[in-house]
Amino acid sequence: MEGVGGWSWPLHGIRLRTADLDLTVMTEADLPTVWALLPDDLELNPHATTYAGLDVPANRRAVVAQGYWRALGMWSPDDWALPFVVRSAGVVVGAQWLEGPDWRSDRTVDSSSWLVARARGRGLGRQMRAAVLALAFGPLGAEAAISSAVVDNAASLGVSRSLGYRDTHRSVLEHSGQTLQHVRLDRATWDASGWSRHVVVEGVDAALPLFGLDP
Ligand SMILES: CC(C)(COP(=O)(O)OP(=O)(O)OC[C@H]1O[C@@H](n2cnc3c(N)ncnc32)[C@H](O)[C@@H]1OP(=O)(O)O)[C@@H](O)C(=O)NCCC(=O)NCCS
């Protein structure tokens, strides 16, 4: 993504690689692919705007597109959200988000993700979470990572637990009444896991100022 005078948006230089996956920061050009692959069982932001004149699939596409624009358009070092497109052997299989909603005060990241159904249950969910954790605990200097999932989402909680997250507390979702399990991973547990050795993190230096960090 080369821009005017050779300058491009610094976030788009970030690239993460694991044994089986390649993660690049989502661009507008990725949206049609993401729309086409979006799993039906994925719950999208329940607070997002819905449009009476659009059918359900078109509203889901709108939530995804506006979520992408909001993430990069509303970016600040105090509250950021970084969407990645996940590829396996060059083919898009899912998306992985890393977020720092109160970044400069607590150095804590949150995350969310999805995979197309055929790619699930093979360890790829864990690899893509590990990829963004290597970015967070590595060059971004995070102190902790949190996550949450409804109590019966065994795959999402399985990814968290397999990477060393511990249960913290539960809460109830206002819009659905479902119970949410919250989990947390601290820096010491991440460092001891050795997972960072299995992730290649590239192109972060130019983006550090956007996280409030010195290049
Ligand atoms: C959540 C998701 C990204 C996880 O990715 P995945 O590739 O299926 O998970 P992995 O294969 O990496 O599994 C990681 C761990 O979870 C466990 N796990 C995965 N699926 C499981 C299931 N259905 N039931 C129980 N455990 C499961 C695995 O056994 C593994 O743990 P282990 O190493 O201790 O054996 C994927 O399942 C998905 O896209 N789900 C639908 C969207 C979604 O719910 N996203 C999360 C919203 S918060």
The ligand as an ORCA input file, in Angstrom:
! r2SCAN-3c Opt
* xyz 0 1
  C     -13.114    -19.608     18.075
  C     -12.300    -20.148     16.897
  C     -11.574    -18.984     16.206
  C     -11.253    -21.119     17.502
  O     -10.413    -21.620     16.507
  P     -10.168    -23.187     16.273
  O      -9.163    -23.297     15.183
  O     -11.472    -23.849     16.079
  O      -9.531    -23.649     17.664
  P      -8.215    -24.560     17.832
  O      -8.299    -25.742     16.925
  O      -7.015    -23.687     17.691
  O      -8.364    -25.061     19.321
  C      -7.730    -24.453     20.423
  C      -8.074    -25.203     21.683
  O      -9.484    -25.200     21.900
  C      -9.985    -26.540     21.922
  N     -11.223    -26.588     21.141
  C     -11.386    -26.144     19.876
  N     -12.663    -26.358     19.472
  C     -13.296    -26.949     20.513
  C     -14.638    -27.395     20.719
  N     -15.554    -27.242     19.758
  N     -14.919    -27.962     21.899
  C     -14.001    -28.088     22.874
  N     -12.718    -27.650     22.746
  C     -12.378    -27.099     21.583
  C      -8.935    -27.371     21.253
  O      -8.969    -28.708     21.707
  C      -7.668    -26.655     21.650
  O      -7.284    -26.957     22.970
  P      -6.145    -28.048     23.324
  O      -4.894    -27.569     22.676
  O      -6.085    -28.005     24.800
  O      -6.627    -29.329     22.737
  C     -13.166    -20.891     15.857
  O     -13.662    -22.073     16.420
  C     -14.329    -20.053     15.327
  O     -14.183    -19.351     14.341
  N     -15.511    -20.134     15.970
  C     -16.699    -19.353     15.550
  C     -16.532    -17.870     15.818
  C     -16.358    -17.580     17.291
  O     -17.054    -18.126     18.146
  N     -15.415    -16.671     17.582
  C     -15.137    -16.242     18.937
  C     -16.068    -15.164     19.360
  S     -15.518    -14.499     20.908
*
